[in-house]
Amino acid sequence: MKAFLRLVAIEHSVFALPFAYLAALTAMRPGVRWGVLVLVTAAMVGGRTFAMAANRIIDRHVDARNPRTAGRELVTGAVSVRTAWTGAAVSLAVLLGAAAALNPLCLALAPLAVAPLVVYPYGKRFTDWPHAILALAQFVAPVGAWLAVTGTFAGTGPAWVLGAAVGLWIGGFDLIYACQDAEVDRRIGVRSVPARYGVPFALRASAAVHVLTFGLFVWFGALAGLGRVWWIGLVLAAGAFVYQHVVVTPADLSRVNRAFFTANGFVGIALFLCALLDMLIRR
């Protein structure tokens, strides 16, 4: 079990899960429907676990050829392929079960949410922009959480803006993360923006994407009617965005992991907590 949780990097749930909660709570205002939040959590954790397990299974031969990823559990044998498939199947069943329990629209749309999760690991085989597929997969979370509450597309404007912000945010820091594998990717035939266009271009593209991301977070706050505490969260998030683009440079990629997990984990938690506090105060 510990090896499987390492395989799916369960701690990375900190990225998308806070924004699913944010979308759900915004749609619920002024009350809270705890049963729906539990089902949203189950759907999110199930979907993300399925995505990571499928990613590791599909990429295990690629991972074995990259020194940075050669220690992953499916490569070393710490987790068998059969166990990984079993975990993926159970996680998918949890996602579909939660969607069915939420409302008919969520169940009907669940296959569309699953599709980019499966396509993403194959993306590096046919496009230089697999990061865009990851962005699409992450875009689904806030929109899905909003639909989990309402069961209708009516009034979902803020969710689409938040989904676009989250997708671009995660796609943008995936550009940074991919920089550390640029040379290896070129050698073994894996496609990515850094491998195709170079690390400097990828870092500039990431910075541009994160500027757009910040603008979408501002737009969401305005659409959702959030107050001053949300804007404090945006200031904190802006600092984290600047930090990760300062510490990672084409000449020094040693702090990619710090930018990837620490800074971006802070963004998700800070924005969610500030939005939650703002809702509580205004309520």
HELIX and SHEET records of a PDB file:
HELIX    1   1 LYS A    2  LEU A    7  1                                   6    
HELIX    2   2 ILE A   10  VAL A   14  5                                   5    
HELIX    3   3 LEU A   17  MET A   28  1                                  12    
HELIX    4   4 TRP A   34  ILE A   58  1                                  25    
HELIX    5   5 ARG A   60  ALA A   64  1                                   5    
HELIX    6   6 GLU A   73  THR A   76  1                                   4    
HELIX    7   7 VAL A   81  LEU A  102  1                                  22    
HELIX    8   8 PRO A  104  PHE A  126  1                                  23    
HELIX    9   9 PRO A  130  THR A  150  1                                  21    
HELIX   10  10 GLY A  157  ALA A  178  1                                  22    
HELIX   11  11 CYS A  179  ASP A  181  5                                   3    
HELIX   12  12 ALA A  182  ILE A  188  1                                   7    
HELIX   13  13 VAL A  193  TYR A  197  1                                   5    
HELIX   14  14 VAL A  199  ALA A  224  1                                  26    
HELIX   15  15 ARG A  228  VAL A  247  1                                  20    
HELIX   16  16 VAL A  256  ASN A  257  1                                   2    
HELIX   17  17 ARG A  258  ALA A  263  3                                   6    
HELIX   18  18 ASN A  264  ARG A  282  1                                  19    
END                                                                             
